[in-house]
Amino acid sequence: MSRVSLKPEASASKQFWKLAMDLGDSYRIHRAVWSLFAKDPEKKRDFLYRQDEKNGLPSFYIVSEDVPENNSDLWDIEPKKYNPSLFSGQKLVFSLRANPIVTRWEEDENGKLHQHRHDVVMDAKTRMEKEGGPKGRRPQVAEIVQKVGVEWLKKKGEKNGFEVSEGQVVATGYCSNRFYKPKGKHNVNISIIDFSGILTVTDPEALIDALYKGIGPAKSFGCGLMLVRPAR
């Protein structure tokens, strides 16, 4: 587990201003973090990260197999051994930035079935619109985010060794990030929800695996890293 922060004096560097412009784009953020593991260009991603802020400057939490390498004068890297020890029934305070999606089979214009991923919030809004009813009686976006976000997290918990209850989780910060991958053919759209609250460990081994490997999709773009600490 590493905390990677921009050095306070980094703003005097030309490299910093180029990087600062890049840090407004999800794909370039991804590249900036990847550059900390550039020793082997053929290596597959073996890290998770989450963008944060320290003293008004971008910083990152990173869980990785290898210690990030400071390949410039821009970063302060604070690594420590990450070896969580959990037990069944344990309560943990957690924070998770995730890309909650639902996958559906849908017909194309030729009648062929294809799998499509949908943002859970937009999927719920579309379903409500099809069901009809007065617009004024439909839930506000924040209510939808809380309801469908927690439902998604509960399902993930069943496979990843934890359980959460509605009254102990807050789902906020819903936003959509659209960006273009130079090697791709289409724009990428990632919707994000920030979860925080208290969980109960049901399967310690499964949860430890999830802490290392992440939860949900879009792990290459800052989603899936769950941060935990014992609840007092």
C-alpha positions as CSV (number, residue, x, y, z in Angstrom):
1,M,0.0,0.0,0.0
2,S,1.5,3.3,-1.1
3,R,0.5,6.9,-0.7
4,V,1.9,8.8,-3.7
5,S,1.7,12.6,-3.5
6,L,3.0,15.5,-5.6
7,K,5.9,17.2,-3.8
8,P,5.1,20.8,-2.6
9,E,8.0,22.2,-4.6
10,A,6.9,20.3,-7.8
11,S,5.0,23.3,-9.1
12,A,8.3,24.9,-10.0
13,S,8.9,22.2,-12.6
14,K,7.7,22.3,-16.2
15,Q,6.9,18.6,-15.8
16,F,4.4,19.5,-13.1
17,W,2.4,21.9,-15.3
18,K,2.2,19.3,-18.1
19,L,1.1,16.7,-15.6
20,A,-1.4,19.1,-14.0
21,M,-3.1,19.5,-17.3
22,D,-3.1,15.7,-17.8
23,L,-4.6,15.0,-14.4
24,G,-8.0,16.4,-15.6
25,D,-8.4,13.4,-17.9
26,S,-9.1,9.9,-16.7
27,Y,-7.0,8.2,-19.4
28,R,-4.0,10.5,-18.7
29,I,-4.3,9.9,-15.0
30,H,-4.2,6.2,-15.7
31,R,-1.0,6.7,-17.7
32,A,0.6,8.8,-15.0
33,V,0.0,6.1,-12.4
34,W,1.1,3.4,-14.9
35,S,4.4,5.3,-15.3
36,L,5.3,4.5,-11.7
37,F,5.4,0.8,-12.8
38,A,7.2,1.3,-16.1
39,K,10.1,-1.0,-15.3
40,D,8.7,-3.8,-17.4
41,P,6.6,-2.4,-20.4
42,E,5.2,-5.9,-21.1
43,K,3.9,-6.5,-17.6
44,K,0.2,-6.6,-17.1
45,R,-1.5,-4.3,-14.6
46,D,-1.0,-5.7,-11.0
47,F,-2.1,-2.6,-9.1
48,L,-5.2,-0.7,-8.0
49,Y,-5.3,3.0,-7.4
50,R,-7.6,5.7,-6.2
51,Q,-7.1,9.4,-6.8
52,D,-7.3,11.6,-3.7
53,E,-6.1,15.0,-2.6
54,K,-3.4,16.2,-0.2
55,N,-2.8,19.8,0.6
56,G,-4.8,20.8,-2.4
57,L,-2.6,18.7,-4.8
58,P,-3.5,15.3,-6.4
59,S,-2.4,12.2,-4.6
60,F,-3.0,8.5,-5.0
61,Y,-3.6,5.5,-2.8
62,I,-2.1,2.5,-4.6
63,V,-2.1,-1.2,-3.8
64,S,0.5,-3.1,-5.9
65,E,2.6,-6.1,-6.1
66,D,5.7,-4.0,-6.5
67,V,6.7,-0.7,-4.9
68,P,6.1,2.3,-7.2
69,E,9.2,3.8,-8.7
70,N,9.9,7.5,-8.5
71,N,10.9,8.1,-12.1
72,S,10.8,11.9,-11.8
73,D,11.3,14.6,-9.2
74,L,7.5,15.2,-8.9
75,W,6.4,12.5,-6.4
76,D,6.8,11.6,-2.8
77,I,6.2,7.8,-2.4
78,E,5.3,6.4,1.0
79,P,5.1,2.6,0.8
80,K,4.3,0.2,3.5
81,K,3.7,-3.6,3.7
82,Y,0.0,-4.4,3.2
83,N,-1.0,-7.6,4.8
84,P,-4.6,-7.3,6.1
85,S,-5.6,-9.8,8.8
86,L,-9.4,-10.3,9.0
87,F,-11.8,-12.5,10.8
88,S,-15.4,-13.5,10.2
89,G,-17.9,-11.2,11.9
90,Q,-15.4,-8.3,12.1
91,K,-16.7,-4.8,11.5
92,L,-14.7,-2.6,9.1
93,V,-15.1,1.1,8.2
94,F,-14.7,1.2,4.4
95,S,-14.4,3.5,1.5
96,L,-14.8,2.4,-2.1
97,R,-14.9,4.3,-5.4
98,A,-16.6,2.0,-7.9
99,N,-18.1,1.8,-11.4
100,P,-21.4,0.0,-10.7
101,I,-22.9,-1.5,-13.8
102,V,-25.6,-4.0,-14.8
103,T,-25.2,-6.3,-17.9
104,R,-28.2,-7.0,-20.1
105,W,-28.8,-9.0,-23.2
106,E,-30.4,-6.8,-25.9
107,E,-31.4,-7.3,-29.5
108,D,-29.9,-5.3,-32.3
109,E,-31.7,-4.2,-35.4
110,N,-31.1,-7.7,-37.0
111,G,-32.6,-9.5,-34.0
112,K,-29.2,-10.7,-32.7
113,L,-28.6,-10.7,-29.0
114,H,-25.6,-8.8,-27.6
115,Q,-24.5,-8.1,-24.0
116,H,-24.5,-4.5,-23.1
117,R,-23.2,-2.8,-19.9
118,H,-25.3,-0.1,-18.3
119,D,-24.6,2.4,-15.6
120,V,-26.9,1.2,-12.7
121,V,-28.2,4.7,-12.1
122,M,-29.1,5.5,-15.7
123,D,-30.5,2.0,-16.1
124,A,-32.9,2.6,-13.1
125,K,-33.9,6.1,-14.5
126,T,-34.7,4.6,-17.9
127,R,-36.7,1.8,-16.3
128,M,-38.7,4.4,-14.3
129,E,-39.4,6.4,-17.4
130,K,-40.7,3.4,-19.3
131,E,-42.9,2.5,-16.4
132,G,-44.5,6.0,-16.6
133,G,-46.0,7.9,-13.7
134,P,-45.9,11.6,-12.8
135,K,-42.4,13.0,-13.1
136,G,-42.9,14.9,-9.8
137,R,-43.3,11.6,-7.9
138,R,-40.2,10.0,-9.2
139,P,-37.2,9.8,-6.8
140,Q,-34.5,12.4,-7.0
141,V,-31.1,11.3,-8.5
142,A,-29.5,11.2,-5.0
143,E,-32.2,8.8,-3.8
144,I,-31.7,6.6,-6.9
145,V,-27.9,6.6,-6.4
146,Q,-28.4,5.5,-2.8
147,K,-30.9,2.7,-3.5
148,V,-29.4,1.1,-6.6
149,G,-25.8,1.7,-5.5
150,V,-26.4,-0.1,-2.2
151,E,-28.2,-2.9,-4.0
152,W,-25.2,-3.3,-6.3
153,L,-22.8,-3.3,-3.4
154,K,-24.8,-6.0,-1.6
155,K,-24.5,-8.3,-4.6
156,K,-20.8,-7.7,-4.8
157,G,-20.5,-8.4,-1.1
158,E,-22.0,-11.9,-1.6
159,K,-19.1,-12.8,-3.9
160,N,-16.4,-10.9,-2.1
161,G,-16.7,-11.9,1.5
162,F,-18.7,-9.1,3.2
163,E,-22.2,-7.8,3.8
164,V,-23.6,-4.3,4.2
165,S,-26.9,-3.1,5.4
166,E,-28.9,-0.1,4.0
167,G,-28.6,2.0,7.1
168,Q,-24.8,1.7,7.4
169,V,-23.7,2.7,3.8
170,V,-23.8,6.0,2.1
171,A,-23.6,6.2,-1.8
172,T,-22.7,9.6,-3.1
173,G,-20.6,11.5,-5.6
174,Y,-22.3,10.1,-8.7
175,C,-20.6,11.4,-11.8
176,S,-19.8,10.3,-15.3
177,N,-16.4,10.5,-16.9
178,R,-16.1,10.4,-20.7
179,F,-12.7,10.2,-22.3
180,Y,-11.0,9.0,-25.5
181,K,-8.4,6.2,-25.6
182,P,-5.9,6.8,-28.4
183,K,-5.8,3.1,-29.2
184,G,-9.6,2.6,-29.0
185,K,-12.3,3.2,-31.6
186,H,-14.8,4.7,-29.3
187,N,-15.1,7.1,-26.4
188,V,-15.1,5.5,-23.0
189,N,-17.8,6.5,-20.5
190,I,-17.3,5.5,-16.8
191,S,-19.8,6.3,-14.1
192,I,-18.6,6.5,-10.6
193,I,-20.2,6.2,-7.2
194,D,-18.3,6.7,-3.9
195,F,-19.4,4.3,-1.1
196,S,-18.5,4.7,2.6
197,G,-19.8,3.1,5.7
198,I,-19.5,-0.1,7.8
199,L,-19.3,-3.6,6.5
200,T,-19.2,-7.0,8.2
201,V,-16.7,-9.6,7.2
202,T,-18.3,-12.9,6.2
203,D,-15.4,-14.7,4.4
204,P,-12.0,-13.3,5.4
205,E,-10.1,-14.9,2.5
206,A,-12.5,-13.7,-0.2
207,L,-12.4,-10.2,1.2
208,I,-8.6,-10.1,1.4
209,D,-8.5,-11.3,-2.2
210,A,-10.9,-8.4,-3.1
211,L,-8.8,-5.9,-1.3
212,Y,-5.8,-6.9,-3.5
213,K,-7.7,-7.4,-6.8
214,G,-10.5,-4.8,-6.6
215,I,-14.3,-4.7,-6.8
216,G,-16.2,-4.1,-10.0
217,P,-15.0,-2.9,-13.4
218,A,-12.9,0.0,-14.6
219,K,-10.0,-0.9,-12.3
220,S,-7.5,0.5,-14.8
221,F,-9.1,3.9,-14.3
222,G,-9.1,4.4,-10.6
223,C,-12.1,2.3,-9.5
224,G,-12.3,-0.8,-7.4
225,L,-9.9,-0.1,-4.6
226,M,-11.5,-0.6,-1.2
227,L,-9.9,1.1,1.7
228,V,-10.6,-0.5,5.2
229,R,-9.8,-0.1,8.8
230,P,-11.2,-1.7,12.0
231,A,-14.4,-0.1,13.3
232,R,-14.2,1.0,16.9
